[in-house]
């Protein structure tokens, strides 16, 4: 086999992931855009975006995502601080990290069903707190890992210098540690918020009447009401907002890290 044909074969194999992403991600976006303009054009966008029922559900989903994001962040900062600056033994540190990340390896539905049983026993089934606890449990590792990795890169002499100059522990954290750790925090916040905002399974299984989020709405528009135009518009806009958020992070977050 000639080197030219070998290179062509390698290039074909290397292009397969690109083809897969185009077919499974970008092509559906194009189809949704076409479907959203099929009936009424831009006027349909205005009707959907100004629909008070849709706006109410979107706002409720945003509120849930905000609560989950703040909760996971509040839990991740002290845990990451402890792991990064107090646990010196690397083997012990790795054990803690494994303990935090093992739940990510368990099937999503199995965890939801397990939480359903627990909440039924303690009287939290089909409630708003059940949604927050379930989603916090699901997304905590996605917040903890980037925050911890950022804390790990902070030089301890910065914290020691702040303490030497008279800063109290909470002042050291808020005025020194967190500002230099913004890239990891921003990464975790972006990831958790976007995933929480579009979450469908956990609110549907754990929240009962409190679990009707924008993901549930899009599901109903497509499969229950057969309103593919409105469903495509909402799904397309949420996808574009997510892509924009990732773009902002790639542009702003990378600059911060540099």
Secondary structure, 3 states (H helix, E strand, C coil): CCHHHHHHHHHHHHHHHHHHHHHHHHHHHHHHHHHHCCCCCHHHHHHHHCCHHHHHHHHHHHHHHHHHHHHHHHHHHHHHHHHHHCCCCHHHHHHHHHHHHHHHHCCHHHHHHHHHHHHHHHCCCCCHHHHHHHHHHHHHHHHHHHHHHHHHCCCHHHHHHHHHCCCCHHHHHHHHHHHHCHHHHHHHHHHHHHHHHCCCHHHHHHCHHHHCCHHHHHHHHHHHCCCHHHHHHHHHHHHHHHHHHHHHHHHHHHHHHC
